[in-house]
């Protein structure tokens, strides 16, 4: 096998992003025969899971265990449950990004093992592609960021709606199977276990999606801190860091953008005379991320100095803004305010049923069937006062005034 030439690498990287996996697959095919390929790329917020060829039956949930078990630099070949059956695969994990990325090549059953040279080639190419793609995420350019935010929001809403629909259906099965009118206790117990397992699988799919498309606020800031420590290691200016105390997970594209904005603001700060200390901190409110850069310089920066170019473009895409506070002789505080929700899809855009717990969905299903509190209490083996408590919570979470309105929302989601 000849060494990979620069021309071959160029042909892969010059492809549009939506065709890159297909080109990578075609390049590897002569060396690692396969019939399909899929990737799980944790740096890509809007479409972390992609597939080509005969990998149509794959899902992100199928690949998540392989990503979790993969070791960067050590391709693995064997069989794995994918698309509902056991398949022969080659799994390649790249450590070129903070949370790793996975390439899976679907091979014909009974294919001969791949040799060391071919494994090394697959690893090198996947590392190259992953590094290339990660650059787009790290730079968080406004055009790509706009597409990422829109697609990520759409995916999140679809997942939320599917989860709500499936959870409501399974909860309905559970309520029927728990009925006292059924005689076969063994069958009822087995079916109840099956339905409960289905609910757990739904939750697991959502958690796996979040693991790929989101970062914890503290972990996201930690990545920024590592970058800044390298920059300031041999700098006369002292760096102080203020990580977020706590908070929800951040969409990956938002975390990338916050880091990029801070990196863009720092040169503006360091170009000033008399700066000896810079503080970088993140703080989360209920609906915003506040990324602050504060210095002890002359305090004479103007809004036009910090709001131009890609900083302003990124903020515009996210619906954010830059706030500037200067005190002559004491320094400047610049705060990038980034909404946690997309500008055209506020936090309440997801279907309201996603705010309900499992027991509340069960109660709502009975409300949708016109059942009264006493009947619901008997079906769910709870007291009437507990039913009243759940009904009150349901009305409050859904923002409706009556049981009928709540039932209408349930039917609309079915």
C-alpha positions in Angstrom: 0.0 0.0 0.0 1.5 3.4 -1.0 1.8 6.2 1.5 -1.1 8.6 1.6 -0.2 11.6 -0.7 -0.9 15.2 -0.1 -3.2 15.2 -3.1 -5.4 12.5 -1.5 -5.6 14.5 1.7 -6.4 17.6 -0.3 -9.2 15.8 -2.2 -10.9 14.9 1.1 -10.6 18.3 2.8 -11.7 20.3 -0.2 -15.1 18.6 -0.1 -18.2 20.5 1.2 -18.8 19.5 4.8 -22.0 17.5 3.9 -20.0 15.4 1.4 -16.8 14.9 3.5 -17.8 11.6 5.0 -18.7 10.1 1.7 -15.3 11.2 0.2 -13.4 9.8 3.2 -15.3 6.5 2.8 -14.4 6.4 -0.9 -10.8 7.1 -0.2 -10.5 4.2 2.4 -12.6 1.7 0.4 -9.6 0.2 -1.6 -7.7 -0.3 1.7 -10.5 -1.2 4.1 -13.4 -2.7 2.0 -16.7 -1.6 3.5 -20.3 -1.0 2.5 -21.1 2.0 4.6 -19.7 4.5 7.1 -21.0 6.6 10.0 -19.5 9.2 12.3 -20.3 10.6 15.7 -18.5 13.9 15.9 -18.8 15.6 19.3 -17.5 18.9 18.0 -20.4 19.3 15.6 -23.4 20.7 17.5 -26.0 20.8 14.6 -25.4 17.3 13.1 -23.0 15.2 15.2 -24.3 12.0 13.6 -23.8 11.3 9.9 -23.8 8.2 7.7 -23.3 7.1 4.1 -23.7 4.0 2.0 -25.5 1.0 3.6 -25.4 2.5 7.1 -29.0 3.8 6.9 -30.1 1.6 9.8 -27.6 3.1 12.2 -28.5 5.6 14.9 -26.5 7.9 17.1 -27.6 5.7 20.1 -26.0 2.7 18.3 -22.6 4.4 18.0 -22.5 6.1 21.5 -21.3 2.9 23.3 -18.5 2.5 20.7 -17.4 6.1 21.2 -17.4 5.7 25.0 -15.3 2.6 24.8 -13.0 3.7 22.0 -9.3 4.6 22.6 -7.8 7.3 20.4 -5.0 5.9 18.2 -6.1 2.3 18.7 -8.6 1.3 15.9 -10.9 -1.6 16.9 -12.4 -4.3 14.7 -15.0 -6.8 15.6 -18.7 -7.1 15.8 -21.2 -4.7 17.4 -25.0 -4.4 17.7 -26.0 -1.8 15.1 -29.3 -1.2 13.5 -31.0 -4.0 15.4 -28.5 -6.8 14.5 -24.9 -7.7 15.0 -22.6 -6.2 12.4 -18.9 -6.5 11.5 -17.2 -3.1 11.9 -14.0 -1.2 12.1 -14.3 1.6 14.7 -11.7 4.4 14.7 -11.6 7.0 17.6 -9.8 10.3 17.2 -8.4 12.2 20.2 -7.9 15.4 18.1 -10.8 17.0 19.9 -11.5 17.4 23.6 -14.4 14.9 23.7 -13.2 12.5 20.9 -14.9 11.6 17.7 -15.8 8.2 16.2 -15.7 6.8 12.6 -17.4 3.4 12.0 -16.9 1.5 8.8 -19.6 -1.2 8.2 -18.0 -4.3 6.7 -19.4 -7.4 5.1 -20.0 -10.2 7.5 -17.1 -12.6 7.6 -14.6 -10.0 6.2 -10.9 -10.7 6.9 -9.3 -8.6 9.6 -7.7 -5.3 8.5 -3.9 -5.2 8.6 -1.7 -2.8 10.7 -0.9 -0.6 7.7 -4.5 -0.1 6.8 -5.5 0.5 10.4 -2.8 3.2 10.6 -4.1 4.8 7.4 -7.7 4.9 8.7 -6.5 6.4 12.0 -4.4 9.0 10.3 -7.1 10.1 7.9 -9.8 10.2 10.6 -7.5 12.3 12.8 -6.9 14.7 9.9 -10.6 15.0 9.1 -11.5 15.5 12.8 -8.9 18.2 13.2 -10.2 19.9 10.1 -13.8 19.9 11.2 -12.9 20.9 14.7 -11.3 24.1 13.4 -14.7 25.2 12.1 -16.3 24.7 15.5 -13.5 26.4 17.4 -13.4 29.4 15.1 -17.2 29.5 15.3 -17.5 31.7 12.2 -20.9 33.5 11.9 -22.2 31.8 8.8 -21.6 28.3 10.1 -22.8 29.3 13.6 -26.1 30.5 12.2 -26.7 27.2 10.5 -25.6 25.3 13.5 -28.0 27.1 15.9 -30.9 26.7 13.6 -30.3 23.0 12.9 -29.5 22.3 16.6 -32.7 23.9 17.7 -34.8 22.0 15.1 -33.2 18.7 16.2 -33.8 19.5 19.9 -37.5 20.2 19.2 -38.0 17.1 17.1 -36.3 15.0 19.8 -38.5 16.6 22.5 -41.7 16.0 20.5 -40.8 12.4 19.8 -39.9 11.8 23.4 -43.1 13.3 24.6 -45.2 11.2 22.1 -43.4 8.0 23.0 -43.5 8.6 26.7 -47.2 9.4 26.6 -47.9 6.2 24.6 -45.8 4.0 26.9 -47.3 5.6 30.0 -50.8 4.8 28.6 -49.8 1.2 28.2 -48.5 1.2 31.7 -51.8 2.5 33.1 -53.8 -0.1 31.2 -51.5 -2.9 32.3 -51.8 -1.8 35.9 -55.6 -2.1 35.8 -57.1 -4.2 38.5 -59.5 -5.8 36.0 -56.7 -7.9 34.4 -56.5 -11.4 35.7 -53.1 -12.7 34.5 -50.8 -11.2 37.1 -47.7 -12.7 35.5 -48.4 -11.3 32.1 -49.2 -7.9 33.6 -45.9 -7.9 35.5 -43.9 -8.9 32.4 -45.6 -6.3 30.2 -45.1 -3.6 32.8 -41.4 -4.4 33.0 -41.2 -4.2 29.2 -43.0 -0.8 29.1 -40.8 0.6 31.9 -37.7 -0.5 30.0 -39.0 1.3 26.9 -39.4 4.5 28.9 -35.8 4.1 30.2 -34.6 3.7 26.6 -36.3 6.8 25.5 -34.6 8.7 28.3 -31.3 7.1 27.5 -31.5 8.2 23.8 -32.1 11.8 25.0 -29.2 11.7 27.4 -26.9 10.3 24.7 -27.9 13.1 22.3 -27.2 15.7 25.1 -23.8 14.1 25.7 -22.9 14.7 22.1 -24.5 18.1 21.5 -24.0 19.8 24.8 -21.2 20.6 27.3 -21.4 21.3 31.0 -20.7 24.9 31.7 -17.7 24.2 33.9 -16.2 21.8 31.4 -16.6 24.3 28.6 -15.0 27.1 30.7 -12.2 24.6 31.6 -11.3 24.2 27.9 -11.1 28.0 27.6 -9.0 28.2 30.7 -6.5 25.7 29.4 -6.1 27.7 26.2 -5.6 31.0 28.1 -3.1 29.6 30.5 -0.9 28.6 27.5 -1.3 32.2 26.0 -0.4 33.9 29.3 2.3 31.5 30.4 5.1 33.8 29.2 3.2 37.0 29.4 3.8 39.8 31.9 0.1 40.3 32.5 -1.4 38.1 35.2 -4.4 36.0 34.3 -7.3 35.4 36.8 -10.0 33.0 36.0 -13.6 32.9 37.3 -15.3 29.6 36.3 -19.1 29.4 36.5 -20.3 28.1 39.9 -22.9 25.8 38.4 -25.6 25.8 35.8 -27.2 23.8 33.0 -25.3 22.2 30.1 -24.6 24.6 27.2 -25.3 23.9 23.5 -21.9 23.1 22.0 -22.1 25.8 19.4 -22.8 28.4 22.2 -19.8 27.2 24.2 -17.6 27.3 21.1 -18.8 30.9 20.4 -18.2 32.1 23.9 -14.7 30.9 23.8 -14.1 32.4 20.4 -15.5 35.8 21.6 -13.3 35.8 24.7 -10.2 35.0 22.5 -11.1 37.9 20.2 -11.5 40.4 23.0 -8.2 39.6 24.8 -5.9 41.1 22.1 -7.9 44.4 22.4 -7.3 44.3 26.1 -3.6 43.4 25.9 -2.8 46.1 23.4 -3.5 48.8 26.0 -0.7 50.4 28.0 -0.5 49.8 31.7 -2.5 46.5 31.9 -1.0 44.2 34.6 -4.0 42.0 35.4 -6.9 40.4 33.3 -9.8 38.6 34.8 -11.9 36.2 32.6 -15.1 34.8 34.0 -18.3 33.1 33.0 -21.6 33.4 34.9 -24.9 31.7 34.1 -28.3 33.3 34.8 -31.6 31.6 34.1 -31.5 32.4 30.4 -28.1 33.9 29.6 -24.4 33.2 29.6 -22.3 36.2 30.7 -18.7 36.0 29.5 -16.7 38.8 31.1 -13.2 40.1 30.4 -12.0 42.7 32.9 -8.7 44.6 33.0 -6.9 47.1 35.3 -5.8 49.3 32.4 -6.4 53.0 31.6 -10.2 52.5 31.2 -10.5 54.4 27.9 -11.9 51.7 25.5 -14.9 52.7 23.5 -17.7 50.5 22.2 -16.4 50.7 18.6 -13.1 49.1 19.8 -14.7 45.9 21.1 -17.9 45.5 19.0 -16.5 45.3 15.5 -15.8 42.4 13.0 -16.5 38.8 13.9 -17.3 39.6 17.5 -20.3 41.6 16.5 -21.2 39.1 13.8 -21.2 36.2 16.2 -23.2 38.2 18.7 -25.8 39.1 16.1 -26.2 35.4 15.1 -26.8 34.4 18.7 -29.1 37.4 19.5 -26.4 38.6 22.0 -24.8 41.9 22.8 -21.7 43.4 24.2 -21.8 45.5 27.4 -18.9 47.9 28.2 -18.1 49.6 31.5 -15.1 51.8 31.8 -13.7 53.7 34.7 -10.8 56.0 33.7 -7.7 55.1 35.6 -9.2 51.8 36.9 -9.9 49.7 33.9 -12.5 48.2 31.5 -15.1 45.5 31.9 -16.4 43.9 28.7 -19.3 41.5 29.0 -20.6 39.3 26.1 -24.2 38.5 26.9 -25.2 35.3 25.1 -28.8 34.0 25.3 -29.1 30.3 26.0 -31.9 29.9 23.6 -31.8 30.8 19.9 -33.2 34.2 18.9 -36.0 32.8 16.8 -36.8 29.9 19.2 -37.1 31.0 22.8 -36.7 28.6 25.7 -40.5 27.9 25.7 -40.5 26.9 22.0 -40.4 23.2 22.8 -43.7 21.5 23.3 -45.1 22.2 26.8 -45.6 18.5 27.5 -41.9 18.1 27.8 -42.0 19.8 31.2 -44.1 17.1 32.7 -42.8 14.2 34.7 -43.7 10.6 34.1 -46.5 10.5 36.7 -47.9 13.8 35.5 -48.1 12.3 31.9 -50.0 9.3 33.3 -52.5 11.6 35.0 -52.8 13.8 31.9 -53.6 10.8 29.8 -56.6 10.0 32.1 -57.7 13.7 32.0 -57.6 13.4 28.2 -60.0 10.4 28.5 -62.4 12.4 30.6 -61.7 10.5 33.8 -62.5 12.1 37.2 -60.1 12.2 40.1 -61.5 9.2 41.9 -61.2 7.0 38.8 -57.6 8.2 38.2 -56.7 7.5 41.8 -58.0 4.0 41.5 -56.2 3.3 38.3 -52.9 4.6 39.5 -53.2 3.4 43.0 -52.8 6.8 44.6 -55.0 9.0 46.8 -57.4 11.5 45.4 -55.5 14.3 47.1 -52.4 13.2 45.2 -54.3 13.3 42.0 -55.5 16.8 42.8 -51.8 17.8 43.5 -50.7 16.4 40.1 -53.6 18.1 38.2 -52.7 21.5 39.7 -49.0 21.0 38.7 -50.1 20.0 35.2 -52.2 23.0 34.7 -49.5 25.3 36.0 -46.7 23.7 33.8 -48.9 23.8 30.7 -50.1 27.3 31.3 -53.7 26.4 31.0 -56.7 27.1 33.1 -58.8 24.0 32.9 -58.6 20.2 32.6 -60.2 20.5 29.1 -57.4 22.7 27.8 -54.8 20.3 29.2 -56.6 17.4 27.5 -56.6 19.3 24.2 -52.8 19.8 24.4 -52.3 16.1 25.1 -54.5 15.2 22.0 -52.6 17.7 19.8 -49.3 16.0 20.8 -50.5 12.4 20.2 
